[in-house]
């Protein structure tokens, strides 16, 4: 796993974190199921930290969804910001 491309920072992530991310990546790439099915089963292919982050952002999104105006988010890393809350809300 190339940690520079994935956003993992050796100063903020332990060796165990980095090892876990590598195992998750290998599980995802070696799985024989279709890409869409992998994405639908995302908890199977992610860490507890990632799921917690997703749920926190969704809770923030729920607080602002009924406010008039436009939500603009700048500078997200790999599109993983509040936008994902709006995707979930539409389903």
C-alpha positions in Angstrom: 0.0 0.0 0.0 1.4 3.4 -1.0 0.5 5.5 2.0 1.3 8.8 0.2 -1.5 8.2 -2.4 -4.1 7.1 0.2 -3.8 10.1 2.5 -2.4 8.0 5.4 0.2 10.0 7.3 2.9 8.2 9.2 2.9 11.0 11.8 -0.8 10.6 12.5 -1.4 6.9 11.9 0.2 4.0 13.8 1.9 1.1 12.2 -1.1 -1.0 13.1 -3.4 1.5 11.4 -1.3 1.4 8.3 -1.3 -2.4 8.4 -5.1 -2.5 8.8 -5.6 -0.1 5.9 -3.4 -2.4 3.7 -5.5 -5.5 4.8 -8.7 -3.6 3.9 -7.3 -2.6 0.5 -6.3 -6.2 -0.2 -9.7 -7.5 0.8 -11.4 -5.1 -1.5 -9.2 -5.7 -4.5 -9.1 -9.5 -4.1 -12.9 -9.8 -3.7 -14.5 -11.5 -6.7 -17.8 -9.6 -6.3 -18.8 -6.8 -8.7 -17.6 -3.3 -7.9 -21.2 -2.0 -7.3 -21.8 -4.8 -4.8 -18.6 -4.0 -3.0 -19.7 -0.4 -2.6 -23.2 -1.5 -1.4 -21.4 -3.6 1.2 -19.0 -0.9 2.2 -18.9 -1.7 5.9 -17.3 -5.1 5.0 -14.5 -3.2 3.3 -13.8 -0.4 5.7 -12.5 0.4 9.2 -14.5 1.3 12.3 -12.9 4.7 12.1 -14.2 5.2 8.6 -17.7 4.2 9.5 -17.7 6.4 12.6 -16.6 9.4 10.4 -19.3 8.6 7.9 -22.0 8.5 10.6 -20.8 11.7 12.2 -20.9 13.6 8.9 -24.4 12.2 8.2 -25.6 13.5 11.6 -24.2 16.9 10.8 -25.9 16.8 7.4 -29.3 16.0 9.1 -29.0 19.1 11.2 -28.5 21.4 8.1 -30.7 19.7 5.5 -33.8 21.8 6.2 -31.9 25.2 6.2 -32.6 27.4 3.2 -29.7 28.2 1.0 -26.9 26.4 -0.8 -24.3 24.2 1.0 -20.8 24.7 -0.5 -18.0 22.6 0.7 -14.5 23.3 -0.5 -11.3 21.4 -0.1 -12.6 17.9 0.7 -10.2 15.0 0.4 -11.3 12.5 -2.3 -14.9 13.7 -2.1 -15.5 12.4 1.4 -17.1 15.3 3.0 -20.7 16.3 3.8 -21.6 15.4 0.2 -21.8 11.8 1.2 -24.6 12.7 3.6 -26.6 14.2 0.8 -26.2 11.0 -1.3 -27.5 8.9 1.6 -30.4 11.2 2.1 -31.6 10.7 -1.4 -32.0 6.9 -0.9 
